[in-house]
Amino acid sequence: RDKGWQDRIRLDTGSDAVLIGERNGSPLYYAPHNINAADTISTDEVWPGGNTGFNLNGAGTVIGLWDQDAVRDTHVEFTSRVTQQDGATLFDFHATATAGTLMSAGINTLNVGGQIVPNAARGMSFAADLDAYSFNDDLMEMPDAVLNDDLRLSNHSYGLISGWRFTTRFGW
């Protein structure tokens, strides 16, 4: 900070990056990635206030999520908009984080070194509802969700592992 670096930088996405330190003589900032991801894929352009005038927020949309286990449906970002459809009860970090990227409300701010970053957790469809499933019976559940629940959008960020896989803490 004594080098004249700004504590906060307003990004063109409307969110702020917050100075957390220095690396190799350059300032190091934390920035919320959901907002950056929304900008990267232009989701923010269809949100209220976006350039397209569509004013979409996901309201009235149900997203299906198949993941390892249950989404923590009591999370403040989900405000009773998550329904665990298949009885899974073991909460999973990845399922909850993925649900957040899809539809968290953006209530929480990020506090980095005393600096507050608003809307840091806003999901792509921040007013949508979520039907969550464990991936154990995905191939059996998906047709039923489409035919009986009229599900039209889903996320499946899992896959097969074959051969070998590194097991160190960082995965390499």
Secondary structure, 3 states (H helix, E strand, C coil): CCCCCCCEEECCCCCEEEEEEEECCEEEEECCHHHHHHHHCCHHHCCCCCCCCCCCCCCCCEEEEEECCECCCCCCCCCCCEEECCCCCCECHHHHHHHHHHHCCCCCCEEECCEEECCCCCCCCCCCEEEEEEHHHHHHHHHHHHHHHCCCCEECCCCCCCCCCCCCCCCC
